[in-house]
Amino acid sequence: MGFRERLLADYDHEIASTRRVLTHLPEQRLTWQPHARCRSLNALATHVIDVLGWASPILGQDTFDLDDAPPAPDPLPSCAEIMTRFEARASRTRIELDRSDAEYKAQWRLTQGGAEVFAMPREGAIRAFVLHHLIHHRGQLTVYLRLADVPVPPVYGLTGV
């Protein structure tokens, strides 16, 4: 099994887990935040969705400059809009990830103001900026759910509800 097949299997698993978490968001508490310096529940959910968009510049460009990054999207105001955007973005990203192993071996550079921050093969950038970043923020969402006294769905097994 090559990198592509392993990546797509991991992606499908993590998207299914993320979908379960997002379906537990409480509509009436979307603007809740655990601390003044934390994102609101809907802002964090919106960011989780936005993270999937990193696949496009990683796979479609040799270099991405952080100074050219678009501003963060406004938090989505409803669970329905969160799920609609999630499903569309997850589907589009899944299609973009269907690349050859050779394409994943190619170098990708992250820069800021033209100065290189780092360079790595695209396979590493996809894992770090898309999958691991998604998993990290999904984990934050589960903590938010717990703090908001919402049952946490299983991600990698039982959650202690």
N, C-alpha and C positions, 0 to 999 in steps of 0.2 A: 504494500500500500504506500503510495507516494504522499508527499506533503499535501497536495490538493485534496485528496480523499480524506486524510486525517483532519485537515482544517475544516472541511465542509461538515464532517461528522461532529466535530467539536462545536462548530457554529450552530448547527441544528439543535444540539442538546442545550446549549446556553440560551438560545432564542426561546425554546420551549420553557425553560426555567424562568426566564425574564417575563414571558407572557403570563405565567402563573402569578408572579409577584404583582405585575401591573393590574391584573384583574381583581386584586384585593384592595386597590386604592379606595379609600372612603370618599365618595363624592362630596359629602358635607364637610370634609376636613382638608381639602386639597391645598388651601392656603396656609395650613398649620406648619410651623417650623419649630424644631426643638430648642433653638437658641437664636438670638437676634443675628448672629454672624453666620448662621446656617441658611442654606436654601430652603424654600418652602417645599412641601411634598410635591406639588405640581411642577415646580421649577426643577427639582431633582429628577422627576420622571421625564420631563422634557429633555434634560441633559442626557439621560440614559439613551433616549432615542437619537439625539444629536450625535452621540459617540459613534453610532453606526455609520454616519456620514464620512468618517475619516477614511473609510475604504476607498472612496473615489480619488482623493488626491494621492494616496499611497500607491494605488494601482494605475492611475491615469497620468501621473506626472513623475518625472525623475527627481524633482526637488519641490519642496513646499516651504514658503516663507511665512512664518507666523505673523508677520506684519500685514500679510494679505488675507488673513483669516477673517471670515465674516463675523459680525457681532453675534453673541449668543442669542438664540431665539427667545421670544417672550414665553413665559410659562403658559402651557395650554390650560384653558379654563375649565375643562370638563373631562371626566373619565372617558366618555365616548370619543372626544377629539384625541386624547392620549392614545387610545387603542387604535383608532383609525390611522394616525400618523405612524405609530409603532409598526403596524402590519405592513403599511406601504414601504416604510424605510427598511424593515427587515427583509422583505421580499426583494426589493431593489438591490440591497447589499448582497444578498445570497447570489443573485445573478452576477454581480460584479466580481464576486470571489471565485467564480468558476473559471480559473486561469490555469495555464500549464505550470508545471513545477519549474521550468526554465524561467518563466516570467517572475515567479516568486523568488528565485535566486538573484535576480537583478538588484543592484544597489539602489537605495533610496536615501535622499538627504533631507534633513530638516534644518532650515536656516531661520535666522531672525536678523532682519536688517541686512541680509546678504551674507552674514557670517554663519558658518556652519556650526550648528548645535551638536549634531552627530550624523553619522551615516551608518546604515546597516542594510542587509538584504531585506527586500519587501516582506518576506515571510516573518521576520522578526518584528518589523514595524506593524504588520497586521495583528500579530499576537499581542504586542504591547499596547498599541493605540486603539485597537478595536476590541479584541476579546478580553484582555486583562482589564482594560479600562471599563468595559461594560460590566464585568463581574464585580469589580470594585464598587462601582456606583449602585449596582443592584444590591450588593451587600448593605450599603448605606440605607437603601430603601427598606430593606427588611428590618433594620434597626428603627427607622422612623415608624414603621407599622407597629412594631412591638411597643415603642414609646407612646403611640397613639391608641394603644389597647385594641389593635386590630389583629385577628389571628394571622399568623405568618404561614404562608403555604410552603410545602416542601420544596426545597431547591436541590439538595444532594441527599435527601433522606428526611427522616422525621425532624420536626422543628420544635417540639415541645409545646406547640400551639399555645 
